[in-house]
Amino acid sequence: MLCAQQLGVKGRRLDLLPPTSLQVSRGELLLVTGDRQDQRTALALVLSGRMKPDGGTVTWSGTAGIRPLRRASALVDSPGVNEPEQHLSVADLVTEDLALVPRRYRGALLSKPWLKVNRFEDVAGMWTEQLPPARRTELLTALALANPATDLLVVDSPDRHGADPAGWLPRLSELAYDGGRPLAVLATVTALPDGWTGPTADIGNAPARPSAASFCPDNGTKTPPKSDYVDENSGVTGGSSVTGGVAK
């Protein structure tokens, strides 16, 4: 479980991240809303262990500190941080990202076999900016999961690539509720998609002063629930119609 209580990041004049509390477990997709891109990115950086908060606490599986959080998490498509550069081809992006996988897991990970196994050969020669939103989300999350140590996906503002949640929501739901490798998945978004009834939180939802009670009780391991998202066009739960593999 990822547990964040009273997280805050100071800015020059106003808080870059106002006090925010949330929790997300393996087998769950949490959508966190916020109007400002800088606040959404700041939260994503803190929750993935890439930025130290100025206040509050964040723990992963009951352990505090940036190191265990960073080892378990992957930050996905954060604007101005690790979003793909426009001049890169998909093949070059895959080569660069696979090189970042820790050496003990990397083995014989090469871009051409990886593209074939994960069914991205059809887009290998495209520029990353040419990818449709759904294929972009599939590719970037698959690359994040090439590291088998990844248990937490933090996706920064996937809705900025288009108004249609079909470009990202089915894929994230599929990954969160995968019984073979259930992940804790969190996405920062501008607004909740129509029809979403799953877990949510708001940036700045915490009171100015922390409560004595814990926001994240330890409920132990739970069975991953089914997705609450329903694709209105197909009438099936999100993710069931998405193709593209995930590196195991």
N, C-alpha and C positions, 0 to 999 in steps of 0.2 A: 504493500500500500504506500502511495505517496500522500503525505500529510503536510499541509502548509497552514501555519497559524500566524495571523497578523503580519504577513510578509509586507515589507515596504522598502522602497528605494527613493532616496532623496534626489531632488533636482535642484537646479540653480535658484529657481523661484518657487515653483510648485512641485509637489511630489511627482517623480517620474512614475512611481507605482504606489498608489494609495493603499493603505492596509487591506490585505486580502487574505481570506482563509478558504481552503478547499481541501477535498480529499478525492482520490481516485484509486481504485484497486485493480489488480490484474483481472482481466475479463470484463472490463468496463470502459466505456467511452464517455468522457466528460467534456462538455462544451462550455467554454468560459467567454463571456461577452464583455466587450469594451469598445467604446467609441473611438478611442485614439490608438493609432498604430504604434506610437512610441511606448504606450503603456502595455499593449499586447505583447510587443517584442521584449520589453523589460521583464514581464512575467514569464515569458517562455525561456528567457536566458537564466533567470533565477531557478525555475523549476527543473531545468536541465543541468544545473550545476555550473553554468558558464558565467554567472555573475553572483557576487556575494551580496545578500540583502543588507540594508542598513538597520533593519529591525525585523523581529519575528523569527520564527523557526521553520525549518523544512526537514523532514525525515523521509527516508526510504526504507521500508521494511523495519521500521522502528529504530533505525540507525541515523543519527544526526551527522552533519558534516557534508562538505562539498564532494569529497573524493568518492564515497560509495554511490552518491547520486549521479555523479558524472559517469562513473563506470557503467551504471545500469541504464542510462538514458541516451536517447538520440534526439538531437534538435533537427527538425526537418523544415527546409525551405524558409528560413527566417530572412526577411528582406533586409538587405544591407549587412547581413552577417554571413550566412552560408547558402543563400539562394544561388542557383546555377548562373554563371556568367553567360551573357547572351552570345558571345562569340564562340562558345564551346559546342562541339557536336556531342550528341548523346554518347557516342563511343568514347570520346575523350573524357567526358564527365565520369563515365563508369570506370575508366582507367584510373583517374585521379582519386575517386572515392574508395575504390577497392584498395588502393595503396595506403589508405588511412586505417584500414582494419588492423587491429593489433597483430603483431607478427605470429603470436602463438595460435591465432585462428586463421591466419591468411592462407596458409598452405599453398595450393596451386591455383588460387583465385586469379584468373586471367579474364580480360574483358570480353574477348570473343566467345569463349565457352560460357561465361556467365550470361551474356546477352542471349545466347541460344537456349540455355536451360530455363531462363526466366522469361522467354518469349518476348524479347525486345529487339530481335533482329530486324523487324520491319521498320523500326524508327532509328536504327543505329546511325544512319547517315544524316539525320535531321539535325538542325540547330535546336538547342534546348528551348529557345523562345517559340519555336514552331509547334511544340507539343500541345495537343489539346489538354485541357485541365485534368481530365480523368487519367489520361496516360501519364501526364506529369506526376500526378499523385501516386500512381502505381509505381513508377520508376523510382522516385525519391524515397518512398517508404521501403521498397524492396532493397535499395542500396543501404538504407539505415539498418535493415535486418540481416545484412550480410555478416554482421558481427553477431555471433550467437549469444553474446553476453547481454545484448539489448533486451530489456524487459519493459522499458518505458519509452513511449514515443510522445514527443512534444512537438506538435505541428503548429507553426506560426501563421495565422491568417490565411488559410487555404481559400477562403471565399473571396480574396482579392483578385483571383483570376477569372471570376465570372459570377453572375448572380445565381446560376443554377447549382444547387447543392449536390446534384448528381455527379458533378465533377470531383467531389472529394468525400462526401458523407458515406456512400456505400462502401468505399474502400476502407475507410477508417473503422466503420462498423464491422466489416469482415475481419479485420485484424484483431480488434478487441475481443470479439466473441469466437475466435478460432479455438476450438477445444484442444487442438494439438499443440498450440503455442499461444495460450492466452496472454495478452499484453495489457498493460495499463496504457491507455491512449487518451491524450488530452489535446484539444485544439482550441486555440484562441480565435474568436470570430467577432465580426461586427454585430451580428444579430443572429438569433436562433432561426434555423430553417423552419418553414411551415410544416406542421405535423410532428415535430420533434417532441417526444415526451420522456426522453432519457435524462440522465443526470446533468445538471447545469450549475453554474456559479457566475457571479458578476465581479469584475474588477472593482475594488473599493468596497466590497460587501462587509468588511469587518468593522466593528465599532472602534472608536478612537482609543479606548482603553481595553486591554485584553481581559477576558473573563477568567475566573479561577478554574472553570471546568475545561476539560480538554475538548477541542473541536473534533479530534479524530480518535475515537475510542478504538482499542484493539479488538476487532471482532474475529480475528483469525482468518484462515483461508476459507474462501467461499466458492461455491460452484458458479462458474461464469454464467451470467444470465443471457437470455436471448435478446437480440437487438429490438429496440422499440421503434426504430425507424422503418417506415414502410414507403417504398417507391410507389407513388400514386399511379405511375404509368404501367407498372408491371404487376402490382399487387403482391409482391413478394418482399421479404425482409431484405434490408440493405446489404449489399455485398454479394448476394447469391448469383448475380448476373455478371459480376466483374471477372475479367480474365487477367492473366498475368501472374507469374509465380513469385514466390518469396524465397529468398535464399535462406536455407536452413542452416 
